[in-house]
Amino acid sequence: MIKNQKIVIGFDGSRYSKKAVEYVMNNFDKNSTIYIVYVEEMPAPLYLSNPSLFIDDSVIKKIREKTKKELTRQVEIIKKKGFKAQYEYVEGYPPTRIMDEANQKNADIVIVGSRGMGKWKGSVLGSVSQALTVISKIPLLIIK
């Protein structure tokens, strides 16, 4: 059992990020503090090149509300297991923002799920976990 850690979990709502939450609850001491970090990546506005692709603000608001509900649910699950937990909802480039949050919280470890895309697909499509292996200055655990 790993004791009394400050843990940042990069969370995107996928089953892989939920496996990361589950792993922490099963392998870390309840005196640990868990920070779930969700990063909303801000894409280039598509509507600038094609006005028909404009997404109404109400749609974005609903998506954000749904995401925050899921984050709240995950925090409740973690707290029911006896851990201290909270979530952070931030904007930007996910690997950088996850590390920013980890540094601000003096995290002992960052944990993320792997989508299991493999080397080739990961290099073509990009991968948060892959980028974190390059930029993380603290221990990083990738759950598959």
BELBEL-V486810 format. One record per pair of residues at least 24 apart in sequence whose ideal C-beta (glycine too) atoms are under 8 Angstrom apart, sorted by the first residue. I is the first residue (numbers start at 1). J is the second residue. Records with the same first field share a line. If there is no record, write none. Layout:
BEGIN
I=J  J
END
This chain:
BEGIN
1=27  28  29
2=27  28  29  32
3=28  29  31  32
4=29  31  32
5=29  32  33  108  109
6=32  33  35  105  106  107  108  109
7=32  33  34  35  107  108  109  110  111
8=35  37  98  101  102  105  107  109  110  111
9=34  35  36  37  110  111  112
10=37  39  94  98  110  111  112  113  128  129  132
11=36  37  38  71  74  87
12=38  39  94  113  128
13=38  67  70
14=113  115
15=113
16=113  114  115  116  143  144
17=112  113
18=74  113
19=113  143
20=111  112  113  143
21=74  77  78
23=111  141  143
24=78  83  111
25=77  78  81  83
28=83
30=81  82  83
32=83  84
33=83  84  85
34=78  83  84  85  86
35=85  86  87  88  101  105  107
36=71  74  75  78  85  86  87  88
37=87  88  90  97  98  101  102
38=67  71  87  88  89  90
39=90  91  92  93  94  97  98
40=64  67  89  90  91
41=91  92  93  94
42=91  92
64=89
94=128  131
95=128  131  132  135
96=135
98=128  132
99=132  135  136  137
102=136  138
107=138
108=138  139
109=138  139  140  141
110=136  138  139  140  141
111=140  141  142  143
112=140  141  142  143
113=142  143  144
114=142  143  144
116=144
END
